[in-house]
Amino acid sequence: MKTRVLFLSVGVLISLTGCGQKGPSTSAQPETTASASATQGGGRTIEITANDQMKFNITSITAKPGEELRVVLSNTGTIPKEAMGHNWVLLKSGVDPLAFGAAAAGARETDYVPQNLKDQVIAVIGLLGPKQKGEVSFKAPEQPGDYPFVCTFPGHAALMKGVLTVK
Ligand code: CO
C-alpha cells in the first residue's frame, strides 16, 4: 500500500514537471506572416524558427512606427553550428541584404556581423547552433518603410531573408 502511494506521487510530480517544461515546438507553422501575440513587458513577441533547410518560417513582419518588439529566434535544426549556424540581423532601410551577407562572410569572429558595417544594423540575434534560442528586444523604426532582415551565415542570405514593414 505504501509503495503504491509513493509511486503515484512520483507520477504526479513527473506530470507536473512535464507541464512546466517549454520544449522545442514540433508543430508545423504554415503561416509566413507574424501575428500579434500577448504583450509582455518587452513588447510584442515574434517567434521565428530557422532550420537545416536554410529557411526562416516567417519572412514578413509588420509593425507600427516605434512599436516595442521582441524577436525570438529558435534554430530547430540538428546540423552543427559550424556548418549550419543561423543568426538574425535586421538592417536599415535601403541596405541590400545580399550585399550585407556577402560582406559578412569574412566576419566569423563577430558571428558574421562585420563591425565596420554596424551602422547599417538595427538589431541582431547572435549565431545559434542546433536547438539553441536567442532573442533581441528593440523599437521598430519611427520611419515607415521596409527593413530587411537576413541570416548572415555564409551562403544563407539568398534563402534566409525577409522584411519588417513599418506602417
Ligand atoms: Co542561416
Boltz pocket constraint, residues with backbone or C-beta under 6 A from the ligand:
constraints:
  - pocket:
      binder: B
      contacts: [[A, 50], [A, 54], [A, 84], [A, 85], [A, 86], [A, 87], [A, 151], [A, 152], [A, 153], [A, 156], [A, 160]]
      max_distance: 6.0
